[in-house]
Amino acid sequence: MPLTRRQFLRNLVVAGAFAGGVIGIEAGRKAHDYCEQQATWDEASLPNHAFFERHAAHLARLTLGGSFAPEEWFYDRPPTPEIMQAFDLAVKDLGLRRMRMGIRWSRADRNGRPPELESWHPLLDYAFTNRVEVCLNLGPIRTFRFPEEQPPGRLLNDPAAIPPVGARVRLEDRMAQEALTYLDLVMAKLHSQYGSGLSNVPMIQLENEPYYPLGEHRWQMTQPYMLEVAERVIAGMPGRSLLVTSAGRLNLDSIRALFEALLRRHPELRGRLASGFDFHYRTPARQSYPLIRYLDQVGYATPFAPSLVRNIWDSRDMGYDIEVTEGQMEPFAQFPQPGNEARDLRYMILRCLDHVLDPERPALIRLWGVEFLTSRMLRGDLTQEHRDIIEIIQHINNPQIRTRTG
């Protein structure tokens, strides 16, 4: 059975008293974080009108963006009319004009020849025509959304070509070298096909959560490899900002070290680096742990992981931005929320504004679950909770509201 608040706090205190030292201090912090979470949940229970009124100043500095993967409909097909209608809803009805999109190596690969990008042309053409600001996740090894790892089958089916499960991807690995060759090719192809249209792509994401073990193979990227990916993008997409994402607080030190190395080589990157925080607070993996399940990614981290306050200080000192790249807003496996209750969206927004994002700068949260919500909008399958979610997004982004949202 779920722990009550009193049981949770008692267990943490007992654990701290038993372990002592650093672990005891960390347990005390977690108890504080848990109490703070509960206060935020209470605040998120306000109806929309009261939420807007009480947090007007906070929300005024916030922009909501999103991530959009056509593969959520069909993995290996070009965008259908339904997909394009969903993207149009996201942009024009919800006002999500800062959109992250990805090109998957596994789909674009032509074995060393210029990659095939026609599958993404409808979405890119729409985005560029409608002046949507695109953050392009080129991978190459890892691109957002399942199955995360995106090397083509010709490599995945060759044991000699891929690192072992759980390995760190090294620059000298065959897969890494082929990934870099593909990355050069895909950037060249984008330039040849879009030219000045790429001005709508001010940011490139390097890999996806590169320092966290994701996917079937649970690879993590080494710093030499990540530095070389960055160098290729700096040369192939000059003038762009570079985004690197973290699984909550767990990888912030690795991102900071990467940024330090890049700034030593390229001082001109100051102001053009972004640390992306992925906030997934209700997943099967998290819910399987007895105590961790009660802490979100603001409160949970391993001992010695940097605090979010330190990350904000570092961003000011070094000149990088912080964004929430994935703010969970869709169901996952057996969990129907977040995504189906407005309270969860209000909670996620407050937690990220209060703790993850710099209070002195404009804030960006990219919603994770745009495909889920727009699919329901297309079907007309909206409960009052979904309408409240749409109202929150529209209130923050102030788009022209169209009646077809139902």
PEZILIN-V574868 format. One record per run of one state. SS is the DSSP state (a for helix, b for strand, c for the rest). FROM is the first residue (numbers start at 1). LEN is the number of residues. If there is no record, write none. Layout:
SS_FROM_LEN ; SS_FROM_LEN
This chain:
c_1_4 ; a_5_15 ; c_20_1 ; a_21_24 ; c_45_3 ; a_48_7 ; c_55_1 ; a_56_5 ; c_61_1 ; b_62_6 ; c_68_2 ; a_70_3 ; c_73_8 ; a_81_13 ; c_94_4 ; b_98_5 ; c_103_2 ; a_105_4 ; c_109_9 ; a_118_12 ; c_130_3 ; b_133_7 ; c_140_2 ; b_142_1 ; c_143_6 ; b_149_1 ; c_150_3 ; a_153_4 ; c_157_11 ; b_168_2 ; c_170_4 ; a_174_27 ; c_201_2 ; b_203_4 ; c_207_7 ; b_214_1 ; c_215_4 ; b_219_3 ; c_222_1 ; a_223_14 ; c_237_4 ; b_241_7 ; c_248_4 ; a_252_14 ; c_266_1 ; a_267_3 ; c_270_3 ; b_273_7 ; c_280_4 ; a_284_4 ; c_288_4 ; a_292_3 ; c_295_13 ; a_308_11 ; c_319_2 ; b_321_8 ; c_329_3 ; b_332_1 ; c_333_2 ; b_335_1 ; c_336_6 ; a_342_15 ; c_357_6 ; b_363_6 ; c_369_1 ; a_370_10 ; c_380_4 ; a_384_14 ; c_398_5 ; a_403_3 ; c_406_1
